[in-house]
């Protein structure tokens, strides 16, 4: 696992979100970071990073599990 501090990883994810939101063609596909809503964007970034590098971001290693749980809960499976 790549050892990036959690706060640094989260700051980079927010920078990626801002960059993607600035592109009108893809902005609607990027989730917002609203209070009270489930945000799957960090887990998506972690998954892409893993697929591109073969490594996991240690700071976000738990994110895919949170996304899976959120998805299951939204479909009444959890």
HTML snippet that shows the backbone in 3Dmol.js (N, CA, C, O; Angstrom):
<script src="https://3Dmol.org/build/3Dmol-min.js"></script>
<div id="view" style="width:600px;height:400px;position:relative"></div>
<script>
const pdb = `
ATOM      1  N   UNK A   1       0.837  -1.187   0.000  1.00  0.00           N
ATOM      2  CA  UNK A   1       0.000   0.000   0.000  1.00  0.00           C
ATOM      3  C   UNK A   1       0.873   1.238   0.000  1.00  0.00           C
ATOM      4  O   UNK A   1       1.926   1.280   0.637  1.00  0.00           O
ATOM      5  N   UNK A   2       0.425   2.227  -0.714  1.00  0.00           N
ATOM      6  CA  UNK A   2       1.124   3.495  -0.723  1.00  0.00           C
ATOM      7  C   UNK A   2       0.725   4.250   0.532  1.00  0.00           C
ATOM      8  O   UNK A   2      -0.460   4.383   0.838  1.00  0.00           O
ATOM      9  N   UNK A   3       1.704   4.736   1.244  1.00  0.00           N
ATOM     10  CA  UNK A   3       1.438   5.387   2.525  1.00  0.00           C
ATOM     11  C   UNK A   3       1.333   6.899   2.338  1.00  0.00           C
ATOM     12  O   UNK A   3       2.321   7.620   2.478  1.00  0.00           O
ATOM     13  N   UNK A   4       0.153   7.362   2.028  1.00  0.00           N
ATOM     14  CA  UNK A   4      -0.138   8.788   1.919  1.00  0.00           C
ATOM     15  C   UNK A   4      -1.017   9.142   3.098  1.00  0.00           C
ATOM     16  O   UNK A   4      -2.019   8.468   3.338  1.00  0.00           O
ATOM     17  N   UNK A   5      -0.666  10.193   3.852  1.00  0.00           N
ATOM     18  CA  UNK A   5      -1.501  10.576   4.996  1.00  0.00           C
ATOM     19  C   UNK A   5      -2.945  10.831   4.567  1.00  0.00           C
ATOM     20  O   UNK A   5      -3.201  11.348   3.480  1.00  0.00           O
ATOM     21  N   UNK A   6      -3.871  10.463   5.426  1.00  0.00           N
ATOM     22  CA  UNK A   6      -5.295  10.561   5.122  1.00  0.00           C
ATOM     23  C   UNK A   6      -5.714  11.972   4.728  1.00  0.00           C
ATOM     24  O   UNK A   6      -6.448  12.145   3.756  1.00  0.00           O
ATOM     25  N   UNK A   7      -5.260  12.980   5.464  1.00  0.00           N
ATOM     26  CA  UNK A   7      -5.669  14.352   5.151  1.00  0.00           C
ATOM     27  C   UNK A   7      -5.119  14.794   3.802  1.00  0.00           C
ATOM     28  O   UNK A   7      -5.779  15.540   3.079  1.00  0.00           O
ATOM     29  N   UNK A   8      -3.918  14.343   3.457  1.00  0.00           N
ATOM     30  CA  UNK A   8      -3.330  14.687   2.162  1.00  0.00           C
ATOM     31  C   UNK A   8      -4.094  13.995   1.030  1.00  0.00           C
ATOM     32  O   UNK A   8      -4.350  14.606  -0.007  1.00  0.00           O
ATOM     33  N   UNK A   9      -4.456  12.732   1.221  1.00  0.00           N
ATOM     34  CA  UNK A   9      -5.219  11.994   0.210  1.00  0.00           C
ATOM     35  C   UNK A   9      -6.580  12.644   0.000  1.00  0.00           C
ATOM     36  O   UNK A   9      -7.025  12.801  -1.137  1.00  0.00           O
ATOM     37  N   UNK A  10      -7.242  13.022   1.086  1.00  0.00           N
ATOM     38  CA  UNK A  10      -8.562  13.646   0.967  1.00  0.00           C
ATOM     39  C   UNK A  10      -8.478  14.993   0.278  1.00  0.00           C
ATOM     40  O   UNK A  10      -9.379  15.352  -0.479  1.00  0.00           O
ATOM     41  N   UNK A  11      -7.414  15.747   0.523  1.00  0.00           N
ATOM     42  CA  UNK A  11      -7.235  17.036  -0.156  1.00  0.00           C
ATOM     43  C   UNK A  11      -7.038  16.830  -1.656  1.00  0.00           C
ATOM     44  O   UNK A  11      -7.564  17.592  -2.467  1.00  0.00           O
ATOM     45  N   UNK A  12      -6.277  15.796  -2.021  1.00  0.00           N
ATOM     46  CA  UNK A  12      -6.067  15.512  -3.438  1.00  0.00           C
ATOM     47  C   UNK A  12      -7.367  15.070  -4.099  1.00  0.00           C
ATOM     48  O   UNK A  12      -7.641  15.426  -5.245  1.00  0.00           O
ATOM     49  N   UNK A  13      -8.162  14.296  -3.377  1.00  0.00           N
ATOM     50  CA  UNK A  13      -9.446  13.855  -3.934  1.00  0.00           C
ATOM     51  C   UNK A  13     -10.356  15.042  -4.184  1.00  0.00           C
ATOM     52  O   UNK A  13     -11.042  15.097  -5.204  1.00  0.00           O
ATOM     53  N   UNK A  14     -10.369  15.986  -3.267  1.00  0.00           N
ATOM     54  CA  UNK A  14     -11.201  17.181  -3.460  1.00  0.00           C
ATOM     55  C   UNK A  14     -10.706  18.000  -4.646  1.00  0.00           C
ATOM     56  O   UNK A  14     -11.513  18.589  -5.366  1.00  0.00           O
ATOM     57  N   UNK A  15      -9.395  18.048  -4.859  1.00  0.00           N
ATOM     58  CA  UNK A  15      -8.848  18.753  -6.019  1.00  0.00           C
ATOM     59  C   UNK A  15      -9.272  18.054  -7.317  1.00  0.00           C
ATOM     60  O   UNK A  15      -9.596  18.713  -8.306  1.00  0.00           O
ATOM     61  N   UNK A  16      -9.267  16.722  -7.304  1.00  0.00           N
ATOM     62  CA  UNK A  16      -9.728  15.958  -8.470  1.00  0.00           C
ATOM     63  C   UNK A  16     -11.210  16.233  -8.718  1.00  0.00           C
ATOM     64  O   UNK A  16     -11.630  16.417  -9.860  1.00  0.00           O
ATOM     65  N   UNK A  17     -11.999  16.260  -7.644  1.00  0.00           N
ATOM     66  CA  UNK A  17     -13.440  16.521  -7.775  1.00  0.00           C
ATOM     67  C   UNK A  17     -13.685  17.893  -8.417  1.00  0.00           C
ATOM     68  O   UNK A  17     -14.513  18.025  -9.319  1.00  0.00           O
ATOM     69  N   UNK A  18     -12.964  18.904  -7.947  1.00  0.00           N
ATOM     70  CA  UNK A  18     -13.121  20.266  -8.480  1.00  0.00           C
ATOM     71  C   UNK A  18     -12.750  20.303  -9.960  1.00  0.00           C
ATOM     72  O   UNK A  18     -13.439  20.932 -10.763  1.00  0.00           O
ATOM     73  N   UNK A  19     -11.668  19.632 -10.313  1.00  0.00           N
ATOM     74  CA  UNK A  19     -11.234  19.598 -11.713  1.00  0.00           C
ATOM     75  C   UNK A  19     -12.286  18.931 -12.593  1.00  0.00           C
ATOM     76  O   UNK A  19     -12.625  19.444 -13.659  1.00  0.00           O
ATOM     77  N   UNK A  20     -12.803  17.788 -12.146  1.00  0.00           N
ATOM     78  CA  UNK A  20     -13.814  17.079 -12.931  1.00  0.00           C
ATOM     79  C   UNK A  20     -15.116  17.866 -13.011  1.00  0.00           C
ATOM     80  O   UNK A  20     -15.772  17.877 -14.053  1.00  0.00           O
ATOM     81  N   UNK A  21     -15.495  18.525 -11.915  1.00  0.00           N
ATOM     82  CA  UNK A  21     -16.736  19.322 -11.907  1.00  0.00           C
ATOM     83  C   UNK A  21     -16.640  20.517 -12.849  1.00  0.00           C
ATOM     84  O   UNK A  21     -17.662  21.024 -13.313  1.00  0.00           O
ATOM     85  N   UNK A  22     -15.413  20.975 -13.136  1.00  0.00           N
ATOM     86  CA  UNK A  22     -15.251  22.129 -14.020  1.00  0.00           C
ATOM     87  C   UNK A  22     -15.448  21.773 -15.494  1.00  0.00           C
ATOM     88  O   UNK A  22     -15.572  22.665 -16.333  1.00  0.00           O
ATOM     89  N   UNK A  23     -15.476  20.490 -15.811  1.00  0.00           N
ATOM     90  CA  UNK A  23     -15.712  20.030 -17.172  1.00  0.00           C
ATOM     91  C   UNK A  23     -17.213  19.779 -17.331  1.00  0.00           C
ATOM     92  O   UNK A  23     -17.752  18.835 -16.755  1.00  0.00           O
ATOM     93  N   UNK A  24     -17.873  20.615 -18.102  1.00  0.00           N
ATOM     94  CA  UNK A  24     -19.337  20.553 -18.239  1.00  0.00           C
ATOM     95  C   UNK A  24     -19.827  19.208 -18.769  1.00  0.00           C
ATOM     96  O   UNK A  24     -20.934  18.784 -18.437  1.00  0.00           O
ATOM     97  N   UNK A  25     -19.025  18.536 -19.580  1.00  0.00           N
ATOM     98  CA  UNK A  25     -19.456  17.267 -20.163  1.00  0.00           C
ATOM     99  C   UNK A  25     -19.486  16.120 -19.155  1.00  0.00           C
ATOM    100  O   UNK A  25     -20.230  15.159 -19.349  1.00  0.00           O
ATOM    101  N   UNK A  26     -18.702  16.198 -18.094  1.00  0.00           N
ATOM    102  CA  UNK A  26     -18.666  15.099 -17.131  1.00  0.00           C
ATOM    103  C   UNK A  26     -19.074  15.512 -15.725  1.00  0.00           C
ATOM    104  O   UNK A  26     -19.145  14.663 -14.836  1.00  0.00           O
ATOM    105  N   UNK A  27     -19.341  16.777 -15.504  1.00  0.00           N
ATOM    106  CA  UNK A  27     -19.649  17.277 -14.150  1.00  0.00           C
ATOM    107  C   UNK A  27     -20.834  16.546 -13.524  1.00  0.00           C
ATOM    108  O   UNK A  27     -20.836  16.312 -12.316  1.00  0.00           O
ATOM    109  N   UNK A  28     -21.826  16.187 -14.308  1.00  0.00           N
ATOM    110  CA  UNK A  28     -23.019  15.542 -13.742  1.00  0.00           C
ATOM    111  C   UNK A  28     -22.745  14.137 -13.226  1.00  0.00           C
ATOM    112  O   UNK A  28     -23.546  13.592 -12.467  1.00  0.00           O
ATOM    113  N   UNK A  29     -21.621  13.540 -13.628  1.00  0.00           N
ATOM    114  CA  UNK A  29     -21.279  12.190 -13.183  1.00  0.00           C
ATOM    115  C   UNK A  29     -20.470  12.178 -11.888  1.00  0.00           C
ATOM    116  O   UNK A  29     -20.210  11.112 -11.330  1.00  0.00           O
ATOM    117  N   UNK A  30     -20.076  13.347 -11.410  1.00  0.00           N
ATOM    118  CA  UNK A  30     -19.245  13.457 -10.208  1.00  0.00           C
ATOM    119  C   UNK A  30     -20.150  13.846  -9.045  1.00  0.00           C
ATOM    120  O   UNK A  30     -20.847  14.859  -9.098  1.00  0.00           O
ATOM    121  N   UNK A  31     -20.131  13.034  -7.998  1.00  0.00           N
ATOM    122  CA  UNK A  31     -21.005  13.309  -6.852  1.00  0.00           C
ATOM    123  C   UNK A  31     -20.569  14.560  -6.106  1.00  0.00           C
ATOM    124  O   UNK A  31     -19.398  14.939  -6.122  1.00  0.00           O
ATOM    125  N   UNK A  32     -21.529  15.186  -5.458  1.00  0.00           N
ATOM    126  CA  UNK A  32     -21.257  16.341  -4.614  1.00  0.00           C
ATOM    127  C   UNK A  32     -20.928  15.871  -3.216  1.00  0.00           C
ATOM    128  O   UNK A  32     -21.312  14.775  -2.808  1.00  0.00           O
ATOM    129  N   UNK A  33     -20.231  16.688  -2.501  1.00  0.00           N
ATOM    130  CA  UNK A  33     -19.906  16.369  -1.114  1.00  0.00           C
ATOM    131  C   UNK A  33     -20.892  17.130  -0.229  1.00  0.00           C
ATOM    132  O   UNK A  33     -20.548  18.150   0.368  1.00  0.00           O
ATOM    133  N   UNK A  34     -22.111  16.626  -0.153  1.00  0.00           N
ATOM    134  CA  UNK A  34     -23.162  17.256   0.642  1.00  0.00           C
ATOM    135  C   UNK A  34     -23.212  16.632   2.025  1.00  0.00           C
ATOM    136  O   UNK A  34     -22.960  15.440   2.200  1.00  0.00           O
ATOM    137  N   UNK A  35     -23.540  17.459   2.997  1.00  0.00           N
ATOM    138  CA  UNK A  35     -23.704  16.944   4.363  1.00  0.00           C
ATOM    139  C   UNK A  35     -24.886  15.985   4.384  1.00  0.00           C
ATOM    140  O   UNK A  35     -25.959  16.296   3.866  1.00  0.00           O
ATOM    141  N   UNK A  36     -24.687  14.840   4.976  1.00  0.00           N
ATOM    142  CA  UNK A  36     -25.768  13.880   5.121  1.00  0.00           C
ATOM    143  C   UNK A  36     -25.934  12.929   3.961  1.00  0.00           C
ATOM    144  O   UNK A  36     -26.714  11.981   4.054  1.00  0.00           O
ATOM    145  N   UNK A  37     -25.217  13.155   2.860  1.00  0.00           N
ATOM    146  CA  UNK A  37     -25.353  12.233   1.735  1.00  0.00           C
ATOM    147  C   UNK A  37     -24.156  11.286   1.706  1.00  0.00           C
ATOM    148  O   UNK A  37     -23.089  11.603   2.231  1.00  0.00           O
ATOM    149  N   UNK A  38     -24.342  10.138   1.094  1.00  0.00           N
ATOM    150  CA  UNK A  38     -23.267   9.162   0.958  1.00  0.00           C
ATOM    151  C   UNK A  38     -22.432   9.542  -0.257  1.00  0.00           C
ATOM    152  O   UNK A  38     -22.951   9.664  -1.367  1.00  0.00           O
ATOM    153  N   UNK A  39     -21.151   9.726  -0.039  1.00  0.00           N
ATOM    154  CA  UNK A  39     -20.252  10.172  -1.087  1.00  0.00           C
ATOM    155  C   UNK A  39     -19.378   9.012  -1.541  1.00  0.00           C
ATOM    156  O   UNK A  39     -18.479   8.588  -0.815  1.00  0.00           O
ATOM    157  N   UNK A  40     -19.634   8.507  -2.720  1.00  0.00           N
ATOM    158  CA  UNK A  40     -18.870   7.389  -3.234  1.00  0.00           C
ATOM    159  C   UNK A  40     -17.642   7.791  -4.026  1.00  0.00           C
ATOM    160  O   UNK A  40     -16.880   6.929  -4.464  1.00  0.00           O
ATOM    161  N   UNK A  41     -17.437   9.090  -4.219  1.00  0.00           N
ATOM    162  CA  UNK A  41     -16.327   9.556  -5.035  1.00  0.00           C
ATOM    163  C   UNK A  41     -14.960   9.127  -4.513  1.00  0.00           C
ATOM    164  O   UNK A  41     -14.139   8.677  -5.313  1.00  0.00           O
ATOM    165  N   UNK A  42     -14.666   9.242  -3.205  1.00  0.00           N
ATOM    166  CA  UNK A  42     -13.352   8.785  -2.729  1.00  0.00           C
ATOM    167  C   UNK A  42     -13.075   7.318  -3.037  1.00  0.00           C
ATOM    168  O   UNK A  42     -11.944   6.964  -3.371  1.00  0.00           O
ATOM    169  N   UNK A  43     -14.079   6.465  -2.931  1.00  0.00           N
ATOM    170  CA  UNK A  43     -13.857   5.047  -3.232  1.00  0.00           C
ATOM    171  C   UNK A  43     -13.622   4.837  -4.720  1.00  0.00           C
ATOM    172  O   UNK A  43     -12.881   3.934  -5.108  1.00  0.00           O
ATOM    173  N   UNK A  44     -14.243   5.656  -5.553  1.00  0.00           N
ATOM    174  CA  UNK A  44     -14.007   5.560  -6.990  1.00  0.00           C
ATOM    175  C   UNK A  44     -12.578   5.965  -7.329  1.00  0.00           C
ATOM    176  O   UNK A  44     -11.924   5.325  -8.152  1.00  0.00           O
ATOM    177  N   UNK A  45     -12.095   7.030  -6.692  1.00  0.00           N
ATOM    178  CA  UNK A  45     -10.717   7.467  -6.910  1.00  0.00           C
ATOM    179  C   UNK A  45      -9.745   6.390  -6.438  1.00  0.00           C
ATOM    180  O   UNK A  45      -8.766   6.095  -7.124  1.00  0.00           O
ATOM    181  N   UNK A  46     -10.005   5.806  -5.281  1.00  0.00           N
ATOM    182  CA  UNK A  46      -9.135   4.752  -4.756  1.00  0.00           C
ATOM    183  C   UNK A  46      -9.098   3.550  -5.699  1.00  0.00           C
ATOM    184  O   UNK A  46      -8.041   2.953  -5.900  1.00  0.00           O
ATOM    185  N   UNK A  47     -10.245   3.192  -6.276  1.00  0.00           N
ATOM    186  CA  UNK A  47     -10.319   2.060  -7.199  1.00  0.00           C
ATOM    187  C   UNK A  47      -9.539   2.345  -8.486  1.00  0.00           C
ATOM    188  O   UNK A  47      -8.815   1.480  -8.978  1.00  0.00           O
ATOM    189  N   UNK A  48      -9.684   3.538  -9.022  1.00  0.00           N
ATOM    190  CA  UNK A  48      -8.944   3.907 -10.236  1.00  0.00           C
ATOM    191  C   UNK A  48      -7.447   3.898  -9.954  1.00  0.00           C
ATOM    192  O   UNK A  48      -6.665   3.408 -10.769  1.00  0.00           O
ATOM    193  N   UNK A  49      -7.042   4.437  -8.804  1.00  0.00           N
ATOM    194  CA  UNK A  49      -5.635   4.439  -8.433  1.00  0.00           C
ATOM    195  C   UNK A  49      -5.103   3.004  -8.365  1.00  0.00           C
ATOM    196  O   UNK A  49      -4.015   2.711  -8.859  1.00  0.00           O
ATOM    197  N   UNK A  50      -5.876   2.127  -7.753  1.00  0.00           N
ATOM    198  CA  UNK A  50      -5.459   0.726  -7.639  1.00  0.00           C
ATOM    199  C   UNK A  50      -5.337   0.075  -9.013  1.00  0.00           C
ATOM    200  O   UNK A  50      -4.387  -0.667  -9.263  1.00  0.00           O
ATOM    201  N   UNK A  51      -6.277   0.343  -9.896  1.00  0.00           N
ATOM    202  CA  UNK A  51      -6.242  -0.254 -11.223  1.00  0.00           C
ATOM    203  C   UNK A  51      -5.071   0.269 -12.052  1.00  0.00           C
ATOM    204  O   UNK A  51      -4.482  -0.475 -12.836  1.00  0.00           O
ATOM    205  N   UNK A  52      -4.735   1.544 -11.879  1.00  0.00           N
ATOM    206  CA  UNK A  52      -3.647   2.127 -12.650  1.00  0.00           C
ATOM    207  C   UNK A  52      -2.266   1.745 -12.130  1.00  0.00           C
ATOM    208  O   UNK A  52      -1.336   1.558 -12.913  1.00  0.00           O
ATOM    209  N   UNK A  53      -2.132   1.630 -10.810  1.00  0.00           N
ATOM    210  CA  UNK A  53      -0.813   1.421 -10.220  1.00  0.00           C
ATOM    211  C   UNK A  53      -0.584   0.026  -9.653  1.00  0.00           C
ATOM    212  O   UNK A  53       0.561  -0.398  -9.489  1.00  0.00           O
ATOM    213  N   UNK A  54      -1.648  -0.678  -9.357  1.00  0.00           N
ATOM    214  CA  UNK A  54      -1.522  -1.970  -8.698  1.00  0.00           C
ATOM    215  C   UNK A  54      -1.353  -1.849  -7.195  1.00  0.00           C
ATOM    216  O   UNK A  54      -1.211  -2.860  -6.507  1.00  0.00           O
ATOM    217  N   UNK A  55      -1.365  -0.629  -6.673  1.00  0.00           N
ATOM    218  CA  UNK A  55      -1.230  -0.368  -5.243  1.00  0.00           C
ATOM    219  C   UNK A  55      -2.524   0.206  -4.687  1.00  0.00           C
ATOM    220  O   UNK A  55      -3.338   0.771  -5.417  1.00  0.00           O
ATOM    221  N   UNK A  56      -2.693   0.048  -3.387  1.00  0.00           N
ATOM    222  CA  UNK A  56      -3.832   0.671  -2.728  1.00  0.00           C
ATOM    223  C   UNK A  56      -3.359   1.910  -1.986  1.00  0.00           C
ATOM    224  O   UNK A  56      -2.228   1.960  -1.502  1.00  0.00           O
ATOM    225  N   UNK A  57      -4.216   2.893  -1.900  1.00  0.00           N
ATOM    226  CA  UNK A  57      -3.933   4.058  -1.074  1.00  0.00           C
ATOM    227  C   UNK A  57      -4.267   3.678   0.362  1.00  0.00           C
ATOM    228  O   UNK A  57      -5.431   3.442   0.688  1.00  0.00           O
ATOM    229  N   UNK A  58      -3.266   3.618   1.211  1.00  0.00           N
ATOM    230  CA  UNK A  58      -3.472   3.202   2.598  1.00  0.00           C
ATOM    231  C   UNK A  58      -4.489   4.094   3.298  1.00  0.00           C
ATOM    232  O   UNK A  58      -5.282   3.617   4.109  1.00  0.00           O
ATOM    233  N   UNK A  59      -4.469   5.386   2.987  1.00  0.00           N
ATOM    234  CA  UNK A  59      -5.373   6.328   3.642  1.00  0.00           C
ATOM    235  C   UNK A  59      -6.830   6.075   3.278  1.00  0.00           C
ATOM    236  O   UNK A  59      -7.734   6.479   4.010  1.00  0.00           O
ATOM    237  N   UNK A  60      -7.063   5.406   2.144  1.00  0.00           N
ATOM    238  CA  UNK A  60      -8.431   5.182   1.671  1.00  0.00           C
ATOM    239  C   UNK A  60      -8.759   3.700   1.545  1.00  0.00           C
ATOM    240  O   UNK A  60      -9.705   3.340   0.845  1.00  0.00           O
ATOM    241  N   UNK A  61      -8.010   2.849   2.196  1.00  0.00           N
ATOM    242  CA  UNK A  61      -8.201   1.402   2.065  1.00  0.00           C
ATOM    243  C   UNK A  61      -9.593   0.963   2.477  1.00  0.00           C
ATOM    244  O   UNK A  61     -10.087  -0.043   1.968  1.00  0.00           O
ATOM    245  N   UNK A  62     -10.241   1.682   3.381  1.00  0.00           N
ATOM    246  CA  UNK A  62     -11.579   1.306   3.850  1.00  0.00           C
ATOM    247  C   UNK A  62     -12.691   1.818   2.943  1.00  0.00           C
ATOM    248  O   UNK A  62     -13.830   1.374   3.081  1.00  0.00           O
ATOM    249  N   UNK A  63     -12.406   2.727   2.028  1.00  0.00           N
ATOM    250  CA  UNK A  63     -13.433   3.352   1.199  1.00  0.00           C
ATOM    251  C   UNK A  63     -14.250   2.374   0.356  1.00  0.00           C
ATOM    252  O   UNK A  63     -15.472   2.515   0.311  1.00  0.00           O
ATOM    253  N   UNK A  64     -13.641   1.381  -0.322  1.00  0.00           N
ATOM    254  CA  UNK A  64     -14.468   0.468  -1.111  1.00  0.00           C
ATOM    255  C   UNK A  64     -15.501  -0.280  -0.273  1.00  0.00           C
ATOM    256  O   UNK A  64     -16.598  -0.569  -0.752  1.00  0.00           O
ATOM    257  N   UNK A  65     -15.159  -0.593   0.968  1.00  0.00           N
ATOM    258  CA  UNK A  65     -16.105  -1.279   1.840  1.00  0.00           C
ATOM    259  C   UNK A  65     -17.261  -0.364   2.210  1.00  0.00           C
ATOM    260  O   UNK A  65     -18.408  -0.802   2.292  1.00  0.00           O
ATOM    261  N   UNK A  66     -16.953   0.909   2.433  1.00  0.00           N
ATOM    262  CA  UNK A  66     -18.012   1.873   2.734  1.00  0.00           C
ATOM    263  C   UNK A  66     -18.942   2.039   1.539  1.00  0.00           C
ATOM    264  O   UNK A  66     -20.160   2.110   1.702  1.00  0.00           O
ATOM    265  N   UNK A  67     -18.375   2.101   0.351  1.00  0.00           N
ATOM    266  CA  UNK A  67     -19.189   2.254  -0.851  1.00  0.00           C
ATOM    267  C   UNK A  67     -20.082   1.038  -1.059  1.00  0.00           C
ATOM    268  O   UNK A  67     -21.253   1.178  -1.412  1.00  0.00           O
ATOM    269  N   UNK A  68     -19.533  -0.155  -0.842  1.00  0.00           N
ATOM    270  CA  UNK A  68     -20.324  -1.380  -0.995  1.00  0.00           C
ATOM    271  C   UNK A  68     -21.473  -1.417   0.007  1.00  0.00           C
ATOM    272  O   UNK A  68     -22.593  -1.796  -0.334  1.00  0.00           O
ATOM    273  N   UNK A  69     -21.189  -1.024   1.236  1.00  0.00           N
ATOM    274  CA  UNK A  69     -22.209  -1.000   2.283  1.00  0.00           C
ATOM    275  C   UNK A  69     -23.296   0.021   1.952  1.00  0.00           C
ATOM    276  O   UNK A  69     -24.484  -0.257   2.114  1.00  0.00           O
ATOM    277  N   UNK A  70     -22.893   1.184   1.493  1.00  0.00           N
ATOM    278  CA  UNK A  70     -23.850   2.230   1.126  1.00  0.00           C
ATOM    279  C   UNK A  70     -24.744   1.763  -0.014  1.00  0.00           C
ATOM    280  O   UNK A  70     -25.955   1.980   0.008  1.00  0.00           O
ATOM    281  N   UNK A  71     -24.142   1.120  -1.008  1.00  0.00           N
ATOM    282  CA  UNK A  71     -24.911   0.609  -2.142  1.00  0.00           C
ATOM    283  C   UNK A  71     -25.923  -0.440  -1.678  1.00  0.00           C
ATOM    284  O   UNK A  71     -27.088  -0.398  -2.073  1.00  0.00           O
ATOM    285  N   UNK A  72     -25.485  -1.364  -0.853  1.00  0.00           N
ATOM    286  CA  UNK A  72     -26.376  -2.409  -0.338  1.00  0.00           C
ATOM    287  C   UNK A  72     -27.504  -1.799   0.480  1.00  0.00           C
ATOM    288  O   UNK A  72     -28.655  -2.217   0.358  1.00  0.00           O
ATOM    289  N   UNK A  73     -27.188  -0.827   1.304  1.00  0.00           N
ATOM    290  CA  UNK A  73     -28.203  -0.174   2.135  1.00  0.00           C
ATOM    291  C   UNK A  73     -29.235   0.539   1.279  1.00  0.00           C
ATOM    292  O   UNK A  73     -30.427   0.506   1.584  1.00  0.00           O
ATOM    293  N   UNK A  74     -28.778   1.198   0.190  1.00  0.00           N
ATOM    294  CA  UNK A  74     -29.712   1.921  -0.656  1.00  0.00           C
ATOM    295  C   UNK A  74     -30.658   0.981  -1.395  1.00  0.00           C
ATOM    296  O   UNK A  74     -31.728   1.398  -1.840  1.00  0.00           O
ATOM    297  N   UNK A  75     -30.269  -0.281  -1.526  1.00  0.00           N
ATOM    298  CA  UNK A  75     -31.124  -1.273  -2.178  1.00  0.00           C
ATOM    299  C   UNK A  75     -31.810  -2.202  -1.178  1.00  0.00           C
ATOM    300  O   UNK A  75     -32.383  -3.226  -1.553  1.00  0.00           O
ATOM    301  N   UNK A  76     -31.743  -1.830   0.091  1.00  0.00           N
ATOM    302  CA  UNK A  76     -32.407  -2.607   1.112  1.00  0.00           C
ATOM    303  C   UNK A  76     -31.788  -3.955   1.397  1.00  0.00           C
ATOM    304  O   UNK A  76     -32.461  -4.862   1.888  1.00  0.00           O
ATOM    305  N   UNK A  77     -30.507  -4.094   1.092  1.00  0.00           N
ATOM    306  CA  UNK A  77     -29.833  -5.384   1.300  1.00  0.00           C
ATOM    307  C   UNK A  77     -29.008  -5.438   2.575  1.00  0.00           C
ATOM    308  O   UNK A  77     -28.544  -6.509   2.965  1.00  0.00           O
ATOM    309  N   UNK A  78     -28.820  -4.304   3.227  1.00  0.00           N
ATOM    310  CA  UNK A  78     -27.983  -4.285   4.430  1.00  0.00           C
ATOM    311  C   UNK A  78     -28.830  -4.216   5.672  1.00  0.00           C
ATOM    312  O   UNK A  78     -28.298  -4.191   6.781  1.00  0.00           O
TER     313      UNK A  78
END
`;
const viewer = $3Dmol.createViewer("view");
viewer.addModel(pdb, "pdb");
viewer.setStyle({}, {cartoon: {color: "spectrum"}});
viewer.zoomTo();
viewer.render();
</script>
